[in-house]
Amino acid sequence: MSYSEAIVAMATPPGTGAIAVIRISGDGAIAIADDIFQSIKSKKLVGQRTHTIHLGHIVDNGKTLDQVLVSIFKGPNSYTGEDVVEISCHGSPFIQQQIIQLLLRRGCRTATAGEFTLRAFLNGKMDLSQAEAVADLIASDSEAAHEIAIQQMRGGFSNEIQKLREELLNFASLIELELDFSQEDVEFADRSHFKNLLDKISEVLKKLIDSFALGNVIKQGIPVAIVGQPNVGKSTLLNTLLNEERAIVSNIAGTTRDTVEDQISLNGINFRFIDTAGIRETQDMVEKIGIERTFDKIEEARLILFLFDNPDFDRAELERIEKKYPNKEVLPVCNKLDLLDDRQKELLKDEFPHVLFLSAKHRKGIDELEKKLLSLVDSGALSGDQTIISNSRHYDALLKALEEIQKVKEGLEMDLPSDLMAIDIRQALYHLGEITGQVTTDDLLGNIFSNFCIGK
């Protein structure tokens, strides 16, 4: 496949709309568009300046298909770094397909998934981590996810990695130089300075690795399972949080026989709430399946809201869940607070200092629950300049780079020969280069850009 020939794809979602945008990029893109375009002022597109828009008609063998606006972006000052043409036509699916088929007949080929952004990477318009941020930006469905993607697309993460790599590369060059003069037993790289650099790189890598825990939950959303015995108000709580009648509510025990899920955004963070079947002993086969699914969803959740509605609830069940899921946050929540007196509340607080009281039916205590949920997410990092990573590929590469840096530090402490340390330094540089795309393979690029939409 050639990455210079003209390609075409829809840049807007499929379906009917007010307008649709068809994007062309590559060799001869402007000439191909010129061949099917008739300007209302009889202008030729080929002779026009970059970043200009022209009104006219798309014509196929004398037949007018649509009145359109054509935007011209000449390389290298374009998204892909090539000549790019964008045709804004009316949003009829028929018109869209007619224009695309006409362009295919005139020499374009259909773009593959993410090929426009791939070409932007290959032409040096952005590095690989910035290209991946484009996909994250398109997929962002919360303010926090949007902020992380924007920061990465602007190069915040790339610049940090590039700076580390350059400093390490300078020392690597001196180490390699020592190998060329190994017979003379000379030392070009200051070992104490090198140790300080390795400490600094380790600290930065650890900070980036630690940020993945926050970045990943922001990107994926935080699954929260609402569990407890039947009729304690789990479905009512879900409906109250969502402000809609999402789950069926009744006084009959075992009404919820399957999981019900939906999500809300709190301060830019997505929380996915899962209403589960009430946990109890039952002979009903359908309800049993629902209870089994409850435990499946608890496995998926990062946070468990254990709901109960009176001071005499089954404490053994709460203890079983805490013991079975020691790495998950289990938050005891007492519903129907309007039925409790002050003494009962104090006794529960003494036993469970972190217990929350609310009335899902009357919307009391919901604000406190939402504040508690947000407090469990360290979203404060978003308001500062801290770089947050949310990409599992970057996380894996950072872990491998840190492992190699630790090997170099150990080698330095043990006074190992330069040639042995040079191997680990090269590996660290390799893994850092994988993040920004200074080190790539066809398989790596294929895996990344296959996840993009066609037309981006």
C-alpha positions in Angstrom: 0.0 0.0 0.0 1.3 3.5 -0.9 1.0 6.2 1.7 1.2 9.0 -0.9 -1.6 8.1 -3.3 -4.9 10.1 -3.1 -7.3 8.6 -0.6 -10.9 9.5 0.2 -13.4 8.9 3.0 -16.3 10.5 4.9 -15.0 12.8 7.7 -18.5 13.0 9.2 -20.6 10.2 10.7 -22.8 8.1 8.3 -26.4 9.0 8.0 -28.6 12.0 7.1 -27.7 15.4 8.4 -27.6 19.1 7.4 -24.1 18.7 5.8 -21.5 16.0 5.3 -17.8 16.4 4.8 -15.8 14.3 2.4 -12.0 14.4 2.8 -9.3 13.7 0.2 -5.6 13.6 0.8 -2.5 12.7 -1.1 -0.8 13.2 -4.5 -3.1 14.9 -7.0 -5.9 15.5 -4.4 -6.5 19.1 -5.6 -6.3 18.1 -9.3 -8.8 15.3 -8.8 -11.2 17.6 -6.9 -10.7 20.2 -9.7 -11.8 17.6 -12.3 -15.3 17.2 -10.8 -15.8 20.8 -9.4 -17.3 23.8 -11.2 -16.7 27.0 -9.4 -19.5 29.6 -9.6 -16.8 32.1 -10.5 -15.2 29.7 -13.0 -12.0 29.4 -10.9 -9.7 26.4 -11.1 -8.8 24.9 -7.7 -5.3 24.0 -8.7 -4.3 27.7 -8.9 -5.9 28.8 -5.6 -4.1 29.6 -2.4 -4.0 27.3 0.6 -6.6 27.5 3.3 -9.3 28.9 1.0 -12.9 27.9 0.5 -14.8 27.9 -2.8 -18.5 27.7 -3.7 -19.6 25.6 -6.7 -21.1 22.4 -7.9 -19.9 18.8 -8.2 -20.6 17.7 -11.8 -20.4 14.1 -13.3 -20.5 14.1 -17.1 -22.5 17.3 -17.2 -24.9 16.2 -14.5 -24.9 18.3 -11.3 -24.8 16.2 -8.2 -24.8 18.9 -5.5 -23.9 22.5 -4.6 -20.9 22.3 -2.3 -18.1 24.2 -0.5 -14.6 23.0 -1.3 -11.8 23.8 1.2 -8.2 23.6 0.1 -5.2 22.9 2.4 -1.9 22.6 0.6 0.9 20.5 2.1 2.9 20.7 4.3 0.5 23.1 6.0 -2.4 20.6 6.4 -3.5 17.9 8.9 -1.8 15.1 7.0 1.1 17.2 5.7 -0.1 16.5 2.1 -2.5 18.3 -0.2 -5.9 18.0 1.4 -9.4 18.8 0.0 -12.6 18.8 2.1 -15.9 18.8 0.2 -18.8 20.0 2.3 -22.0 18.7 0.6 -25.6 18.3 1.7 -26.1 15.5 4.2 -28.1 13.1 2.0 -26.5 9.6 2.1 -27.3 9.3 -1.7 -25.3 12.5 -2.4 -22.4 11.4 -0.2 -22.1 8.0 -2.0 -22.5 9.6 -5.4 -19.6 12.0 -4.8 -17.4 9.3 -3.2 -18.0 6.9 -6.1 -17.1 9.7 -8.6 -13.9 10.4 -6.7 -13.0 6.7 -6.7 -13.5 6.6 -10.5 -11.2 9.6 -10.9 -8.3 8.0 -9.1 -8.8 8.0 -5.4 -8.8 4.9 -3.3 -10.8 4.4 -0.1 -8.9 5.3 3.0 -8.2 2.7 5.6 -9.1 3.2 9.3 -7.0 6.0 10.7 -5.1 6.5 7.5 -5.3 10.3 7.6 -3.8 10.5 11.1 -1.3 7.8 10.1 -0.1 10.0 7.3 0.1 12.9 9.7 2.4 10.8 11.9 4.5 9.6 8.9 4.9 13.1 7.6 6.1 14.5 11.0 2.9 16.5 11.8 2.6 14.7 15.2 4.3 11.9 17.1 2.7 8.6 17.9 1.4 9.4 21.3 -0.2 12.6 19.9 -1.8 10.5 17.1 -3.2 8.1 19.7 -4.6 11.1 21.6 -6.6 12.1 18.5 -8.6 8.8 18.9 -8.9 9.4 22.7 -10.3 12.9 22.0 -12.9 11.6 19.6 -13.9 8.9 22.1 -13.9 11.2 25.2 -17.3 11.2 26.9 -16.5 13.2 30.0 -14.7 16.5 30.8 -11.8 14.7 32.6 -11.2 12.3 29.6 -11.3 15.3 27.3 -8.7 17.2 29.4 -6.3 14.2 29.4 -6.7 13.8 25.6 -6.2 17.5 24.9 -3.1 17.6 27.1 -1.6 14.6 25.3 -2.5 15.9 21.8 -0.8 19.2 22.5 2.4 17.3 23.3 2.6 17.5 27.1 3.4 13.8 27.5 5.5 13.6 24.4 7.7 16.5 25.5 8.3 14.9 28.9 9.3 11.6 27.3 11.4 13.3 24.6 13.4 15.3 27.2 14.2 12.1 29.3 15.2 10.3 26.1 17.5 13.0 25.0 19.3 13.2 28.4 19.7 9.5 28.5 20.9 9.4 24.8 23.6 11.9 25.6 25.0 9.7 28.3 24.5 6.6 26.1 26.7 8.2 23.5 29.5 8.8 26.0 29.2 5.2 27.2 29.4 3.9 23.6 32.4 6.2 23.1 34.1 4.5 26.1 33.7 1.2 24.3 35.6 2.5 21.3 38.6 3.4 23.6 38.3 0.3 25.8 42.0 -0.5 25.4 43.0 3.0 26.8 40.8 2.5 29.9 39.4 6.0 29.7 36.1 7.3 31.2 34.1 9.9 29.3 30.8 9.6 31.3 30.8 11.2 34.7 29.5 8.3 36.9 28.1 10.5 39.7 26.3 12.8 37.2 25.0 9.6 35.5 23.7 8.3 38.8 21.8 11.5 39.4 20.3 11.4 35.9 19.2 7.8 36.5 17.5 8.8 39.8 15.8 11.7 38.1 14.5 9.5 35.2 13.3 6.8 37.6 11.4 9.4 39.6 9.6 10.8 36.5 8.8 7.3 35.2 7.4 6.2 38.5 5.2 9.3 38.7 3.9 8.7 35.1 3.3 5.0 35.9 1.4 5.9 39.1 -0.8 8.3 37.2 -2.1 5.5 35.0 -4.4 4.3 37.9 -6.2 7.7 37.7 -6.0 8.1 33.9 -7.4 4.6 33.2 -10.5 5.1 35.4 -11.1 8.5 33.9 -10.9 7.1 30.4 -12.9 3.9 31.1 -15.3 5.3 33.7 -15.6 4.0 37.3 -17.9 1.0 37.7 -19.8 1.1 41.0 -21.9 -2.0 42.1 -24.9 -1.4 44.3 -25.4 -4.5 46.3 -27.4 -5.7 49.3 -30.3 -7.8 50.3 -33.7 -7.5 48.5 -35.9 -4.5 49.1 -33.3 -2.3 50.7 -33.7 0.4 47.9 -31.0 -0.5 45.4 -33.1 0.2 42.3 -34.6 3.4 44.0 -31.0 4.6 44.6 -30.1 4.0 41.0 -33.1 5.8 39.7 -32.4 8.7 42.1 -28.8 9.0 41.0 -29.8 8.9 37.3 -32.8 11.2 37.8 -35.0 8.8 35.8 -37.0 5.6 36.2 -34.3 3.3 34.9 -35.0 0.3 37.1 -38.3 -1.3 38.1 -39.1 -0.6 41.8 -41.7 -2.6 43.8 -42.2 -3.9 47.3 -41.9 -7.5 46.1 -38.6 -9.1 47.1 -36.6 -10.3 44.1 -38.0 -7.8 41.6 -34.5 -7.1 40.1 -33.4 -10.4 38.5 -30.8 -9.1 36.2 -28.2 -6.3 36.4 -29.3 -2.8 35.3 -26.5 -0.3 34.3 -26.3 3.4 33.4 -23.8 6.2 33.9 -23.6 9.7 35.1 -20.9 12.3 35.1 -19.8 13.9 38.4 -17.4 16.8 38.1 -16.2 15.5 34.7 -15.7 11.9 35.9 -17.9 9.1 34.6 -19.4 6.7 37.1 -21.2 3.6 35.8 -23.7 2.4 38.4 -24.8 -1.2 38.4 -28.0 -2.2 40.1 -27.8 -5.9 41.1 -30.2 -8.6 42.2 -30.7 -8.7 46.0 -28.4 -11.2 47.7 -30.4 -13.9 49.5 -31.1 -17.7 49.6 -33.7 -18.6 47.0 -35.1 -21.6 45.2 -36.2 -19.5 42.2 -33.9 -20.5 39.3 -34.2 -17.2 37.5 -33.4 -15.2 40.7 -30.5 -17.5 41.3 -29.0 -16.6 37.9 -29.5 -12.9 38.8 -27.6 -13.3 42.1 -24.8 -15.1 40.2 -24.6 -12.1 37.9 -24.5 -9.9 40.9 -21.2 -11.4 42.0 -19.9 -11.2 38.4 -20.5 -7.5 38.4 -18.9 -7.1 41.8 -15.8 -8.6 40.2 -15.9 -5.9 37.5 -16.6 -3.0 39.9 -13.9 -0.8 41.5 -16.3 0.4 44.2 -19.0 -1.5 46.0 -21.9 0.3 47.7 -23.3 -2.1 50.3 -26.9 -0.9 50.9 -28.9 -1.7 54.0 -32.1 -0.2 55.4 -32.1 -0.9 59.2 -29.6 -1.3 62.0 -30.3 -5.1 62.2 -29.0 -5.8 58.7 -26.9 -8.9 57.9 -23.5 -7.8 59.0 -22.1 -11.3 58.0 -22.9 -10.6 54.4 -21.0 -7.3 54.5 -18.0 -9.0 56.1 -18.1 -11.8 53.5 -17.9 -9.2 50.7 -15.1 -7.3 52.3 -13.1 -10.5 52.9 -13.8 -11.8 49.3 -12.8 -8.5 47.7 -10.0 -7.1 49.8 -8.7 -4.8 47.0 -12.0 -3.1 46.4 -13.4 -0.1 48.3 -16.6 -1.3 50.1 -18.7 1.6 51.3 -21.6 0.8 53.7 -24.7 2.9 53.0 -27.7 3.1 55.2 -30.9 3.9 53.2 -34.2 5.1 54.6 -32.6 7.4 57.1 -36.0 9.0 57.9 -36.9 5.7 59.7 -33.8 5.9 62.0 -33.6 7.8 65.3 -30.5 9.6 66.5 -29.4 6.8 68.8 -29.5 4.2 66.0 -27.4 6.5 63.8 -24.8 6.9 66.5 -24.5 3.2 67.1 -24.0 2.6 63.4 -21.4 5.3 63.2 -19.5 3.7 66.1 -19.5 0.4 64.4 -18.9 1.7 60.8 -17.1 5.1 61.0 -17.4 5.5 57.2 -21.1 4.7 56.9 -23.3 7.1 54.9 -26.9 7.8 55.6 -29.4 8.7 52.9 -33.0 8.4 51.7 -33.0 7.5 48.1 -36.8 7.9 47.9 -36.7 11.5 49.2 -33.2 12.4 47.7 -31.7 13.1 51.1 -28.0 12.5 51.5 -27.4 12.0 47.7 -25.1 15.1 47.6 -22.9 13.6 50.4 -22.8 10.2 48.5 -21.7 12.0 45.3 -19.0 13.9 47.2 -17.8 10.7 48.8 -17.5 9.1 45.3 -15.5 12.0 44.0 -13.2 11.9 47.1 -12.2 8.4 46.2 -10.9 9.6 42.8 -7.8 11.8 42.9 -9.1 14.2 40.3 -7.1 17.0 41.8 -4.3 16.1 39.5 -6.4 17.3 36.6 -6.4 20.9 37.8 -2.6 21.1 37.9 0.2 20.6 35.4 0.7 16.9 36.2 0.9 14.7 33.2 -1.6 11.8 33.4 -1.4 8.7 31.2 -4.4 6.7 30.2 -3.1 4.5 27.4 -2.2 0.9 28.4 0.5 0.7 25.6 2.2 3.7 27.1 1.9 2.2 30.6 3.5 -1.0 29.4 6.4 0.8 27.7 7.0 2.9 30.8 7.1 -0.2 33.0 9.7 -1.8 30.7 11.8 1.4 30.5 11.8 1.7 34.3 12.9 -1.9 34.6 15.8 -1.3 32.3 16.8 1.9 34.1 16.8 -0.1 37.4 19.2 -2.6 35.8 21.5 0.3 34.7 21.5 1.7 38.3 22.3 -1.7 39.7 25.1 -2.1 37.1 26.5 1.3 38.1 26.5 0.4 41.8 28.3 -2.9 41.0 30.8 -1.1 38.7 29.9 -3.3 35.8 31.8 -2.8 32.5 30.4 -0.2 30.1 29.5 -2.7 27.4 27.0 -4.5 29.8 25.4 -1.2 30.9 25.1 -0.1 27.3 22.8 -3.0 26.5 20.3 -2.0 29.2 20.6 1.7 28.2 19.7 0.8 24.6 16.7 -1.2 25.8 15.5 1.8 27.9 15.9 4.1 25.0 14.0 1.6 22.8 11.0 1.5 25.1 10.8 5.3 25.5 11.1 5.6 21.7 8.1 3.2 21.3 5.9 5.7 23.0 6.5 8.7 20.7 7.1 6.6 17.6 10.8 7.0 17.2 10.8 3.2 17.3 8.0 1.6 15.3 7.0 -1.5 13.5 4.3 -2.1 10.9 2.5 -4.4 13.3 2.5 -1.6 16.0 1.2 1.0 13.6 -1.4 -1.4 12.3 -2.7 -2.2 15.8 -2.9 1.5 16.8 -4.6 2.9 13.7 -7.0 0.0 13.1 -8.8 1.3 16.2 -9.5 4.7 14.6 -12.6 5.5 12.6 -12.5 5.7 8.8 -12.0 9.3 7.8 -9.7 10.3 10.7 
